[in-house]
């Protein structure tokens, strides 16, 4: 079977082999994104509430079964591991998710010999790769107007990742400045400012005050 690549940072993209995979239904896509990101078996009731909270439980469970069947078919079969009460992806070793790599690259810098919020020359390569993966906000442009629970989950994922991206940019600037590489630092500083402008617009001036107290 062909490995699956899922891009969640920016406009979502699903690739199988060398081809982009076109999954028509948005809730089928949402099931894939959620199962891939959580990485563990999910209760059927949780998934039904996530996407069909405004339906009664019987109808929601029926919709879940149909969408899981469609997802498995769209992926070519063998990808969904259904249990009596839980559902998971059956082949995690054949799955690549940009968000996981983003997080792993950031985590790799924590093993360096400096403060947790600092940076060194060895941080430059993983941080550069991490911010390159950040094509845009989490699931940018992807909405499910009739699934408020999923919408809330997406919102908190988006804002948390935006702040991690801002931290990565800040540390990348620090590392380049420490190496007296000002020309390399400037583009990342500009990206950081644009990111902060977005967060300030979204949360108000108190966001910047909070950042100043909690770097």
FENVEN-V328846 format. One record per residue. N is the residue number from 1. SS is DSSP state (@ for helix, = for strand, . for the rest). PSI is psi in whole degrees, 0 to 359 (999 if undefined). D_FIRST is the distance of its C-alpha to the first C-alpha in Angstrom with 2 decimals. Layout:
N,SS,PSI,D_FIRST ; N,SS,PSI,D_FIRST
This chain:
1,.,151,0.00 ; 2,.,137,3.79 ; 3,.,158,6.56 ; 4,=,134,9.32 ; 5,=,130,12.96 ; 6,=,121,15.86 ; 7,=,116,19.38 ; 8,.,344,22.09 ; 9,=,107,25.09 ; 10,.,195,26.65 ; 11,.,128,25.45 ; 12,.,143,22.00 ; 13,=,133,19.07 ; 14,=,126,15.39 ; 15,=,139,13.11 ; 16,=,115,9.53 ; 17,.,231,9.46 ; 18,.,6,13.12 ; 19,=,142,13.80 ; 20,=,135,15.59 ; 21,.,126,14.41 ; 22,.,101,17.51 ; 23,.,118,17.86 ; 24,.,308,21.34 ; 25,.,132,22.76 ; 26,@,326,23.85 ; 27,@,334,23.82 ; 28,@,316,20.18 ; 29,@,315,19.59 ; 30,@,321,22.07 ; 31,@,315,20.29 ; 32,@,313,17.11 ; 33,@,316,19.45 ; 34,@,314,21.48 ; 35,@,320,18.85 ; 36,@,318,17.16 ; 37,@,322,20.66 ; 38,@,325,22.18 ; 39,.,17,19.40 ; 40,.,161,20.80 ; 41,.,137,21.30 ; 42,=,139,23.53 ; 43,=,137,26.25 ; 44,@,321,25.89 ; 45,@,324,29.45 ; 46,@,315,28.72 ; 47,@,320,25.97 ; 48,@,318,28.28 ; 49,@,323,31.13 ; 50,@,319,29.13 ; 51,@,342,28.45 ; 52,@,48,31.07 ; 53,.,338,34.01 ; 54,.,2,36.49 ; 55,.,158,35.49 ; 56,.,162,36.66 ; 57,@,322,34.31 ; 58,@,314,33.72 ; 59,@,321,32.76 ; 60,@,318,30.64 ; 61,@,323,28.66 ; 62,@,317,28.22 ; 63,@,320,26.97 ; 64,@,314,24.51 ; 65,@,316,23.07 ; 66,@,318,22.75 ; 67,@,325,21.16 ; 68,@,320,18.56 ; 69,@,319,17.70 ; 70,@,320,17.57 ; 71,@,314,15.38 ; 72,@,320,12.74 ; 73,@,316,13.11 ; 74,@,328,13.11 ; 75,.,357,9.78 ; 76,.,10,8.25 ; 77,.,152,8.92 ; 78,.,8,8.43 ; 79,.,338,9.46 ; 80,=,131,13.16 ; 81,=,94,15.18 ; 82,=,134,18.49 ; 83,.,179,21.63 ; 84,.,319,25.14 ; 85,.,347,26.31 ; 86,=,165,23.39 ; 87,=,142,19.98 ; 88,=,169,17.41 ; 89,=,136,13.89 ; 90,.,343,11.99 ; 91,.,64,9.81 ; 92,@,333,12.49 ; 93,@,342,11.70 ; 94,@,14,8.70 ; 95,=,131,11.31 ; 96,=,131,14.14 ; 97,=,125,17.25 ; 98,@,325,20.26 ; 99,@,321,22.67 ; 100,@,317,21.58 ; 101,@,320,22.12 ; 102,@,312,25.40 ; 103,@,321,26.59 ; 104,@,320,25.72 ; 105,@,319,27.61 ; 106,@,318,30.58 ; 107,@,329,30.57 ; 108,@,331,30.68 ; 109,@,338,34.10 ; 110,@,345,35.48 ; 111,@,356,35.41 ; 112,.,162,37.89 ; 113,.,71,41.59 ; 114,.,172,42.88 ; 115,.,153,43.49 ; 116,.,329,40.56 ; 117,.,11,41.56 ; 118,.,189,42.37 ; 119,.,158,40.65 ; 120,.,179,41.11 ; 121,.,328,40.24 ; 122,.,344,37.11 ; 123,@,339,35.90 ; 124,@,313,35.95 ; 125,@,308,32.67 ; 126,@,324,30.45 ; 127,@,323,32.44 ; 128,@,317,32.14 ; 129,@,322,28.35 ; 130,@,310,28.39 ; 131,@,335,30.70 ; 132,@,328,28.77 ; 133,@,335,25.72 ; 134,.,83,28.11 ; 135,.,342,27.98 ; 136,.,186,29.87 ; 137,.,156,30.32 ; 138,=,122,27.60 ; 139,.,44,26.03 ; 140,.,129,28.87 ; 141,.,356,29.82 ; 142,.,121,27.67 ; 143,.,151,30.00 ; 144,.,86,30.16 ; 145,.,334,33.92 ; 146,.,18,33.84 ; 147,.,76,31.99 ; 148,@,330,34.58 ; 149,@,317,32.90 ; 150,@,320,29.72 ; 151,@,318,32.08 ; 152,@,317,33.95 ; 153,@,316,30.88 ; 154,@,319,29.76 ; 155,@,311,33.34 ; 156,@,326,33.61 ; 157,@,315,30.27 ; 158,@,311,31.50 ; 159,@,322,34.89 ; 160,@,318,33.80 ; 161,@,325,31.38 ; 162,@,321,34.10 ; 163,@,324,36.46 ; 164,@,323,34.06 ; 165,@,318,33.61 ; 166,@,318,37.41 ; 167,@,319,37.83 ; 168,@,318,35.43 ; 169,@,317,37.45 ; 170,@,316,40.70 ; 171,@,327,39.71 ; 172,@,320,38.51 ; 173,@,314,41.92 ; 174,@,315,43.65 ; 175,@,318,41.86 ; 176,@,321,42.71 ; 177,@,319,46.28 ; 178,@,331,46.71 ; 179,.,7,45.79 ; 180,.,44,48.23 ; 181,.,68,45.51 ; 182,@,321,46.94 ; 183,@,326,45.39 ; 184,@,330,41.91 ; 185,@,326,42.84 ; 186,@,312,44.21 ; 187,@,323,41.03 ; 188,@,325,39.48 ; 189,@,321,42.81 ; 190,@,319,42.82 ; 191,@,323,39.33 ; 192,@,317,40.51 ; 193,@,318,43.57 ; 194,@,320,41.61 ; 195,@,317,39.39 ; 196,@,323,42.55 ; 197,@,320,44.19 ; 198,@,314,41.37 ; 199,@,321,41.62 ; 200,@,319,45.41 ; 201,@,323,45.31 ; 202,@,319,42.98 ; 203,@,348,44.77 ; 204,.,171,48.24 ; 205,.,333,50.39 ; 206,@,338,50.10 ; 207,@,315,46.55 ; 208,@,323,47.98 ; 209,@,320,50.69 ; 210,@,319,48.11 ; 211,@,323,46.17 ; 212,@,331,49.47 ; 213,@,334,50.08 ; 214,.,82,46.55 ; 215,.,999,45.02
